[in-house]
């Protein structure tokens, strides 16, 4: 259910007050003092993509706390009062506006000086909210120019903002990394040299990953993939692919009969072999669609969290697993 902004903010304000009271009652002020005395920059990250940046760039100089625990679907996260209260104790808050509405509201009210919306560190793009578009035999060149017509995520549509899934494009993620590095330098100038060094290292690693994707997806039998979670608009645009979302709203939603028919037609026309699903949501929709269309299923991980089911222990490992999955599904040569 979509709750109007003013009502959400009023609820968040009440929760923030409750969170502060809970912290005091449970000895939270002592915890905060301990963190202040450990000499580290205390960073609160909204969920995994910004948590990973904070850990890699901050190194041993930061302590990082994520609001979204492993295995929790981040889009539907509701914060506990204690989590909301601890936001106010942070030195730096990192989040991606448009992904987690409850987090957005709480962070807005917390008023931490070094609060960074990672979507402001790169350029957002609209990847559309309509389901489906015309397909033909245009090939990679045509696909590369159609990225802006692909489905976006429902939260972006609700807020009128651009697609927030920038971390799935290594180039845009590197832009965000540079911005986070600058914020850490401002918040903790004593360790500026280390933050800059760590940022440069991470940016180079992301550049190498971008090259791997370019080379690995250069020659494929098809440029189209079907996914239950329309999070891959930036990735598709970067590497000249076509993302086709199943429902365009919820990774677990059932597609309409008309959409199933449309996807069947797309699969035949574009030689699609696979329906992708994600690790943090049910695979029921993907399996139903695959059965109805005679396709396989596989995981394409939107990297919103790392769990025991993830095909890797960190961002780079899972992105390389995604590359391998795409190569197989697209018939890379």
Secondary structure, DSSP 8 states (H G I E B T S, - for coil): ----HHHHHHHHHHHHHHHHHHHHHTTHHHHHHHHHHTTSEEEEESSHHHHHHHHHHHGGGEEEEESS-TT--GGG----HHHHHHHTT-SEEEE-TTT-HHHHHHHHHH--SEEEEGGGGS------SSS-----S-HHHHHHTTGGGS---HHHHHHT-----GGGSHHHHHHHHHHHHHHHHHH-GGGHHHHHHHHHHHHHHHHHHHHHHHHHTSSBS--EEEESS---HHHHHHTT-EEEESSSS-TT----HHHHHHHHHHHHHHT--EEEE-TTS-SHHHHHHHHHHT-EEEE----S---TTSSSSSHHHHHHHHHHHHHHHHTB-
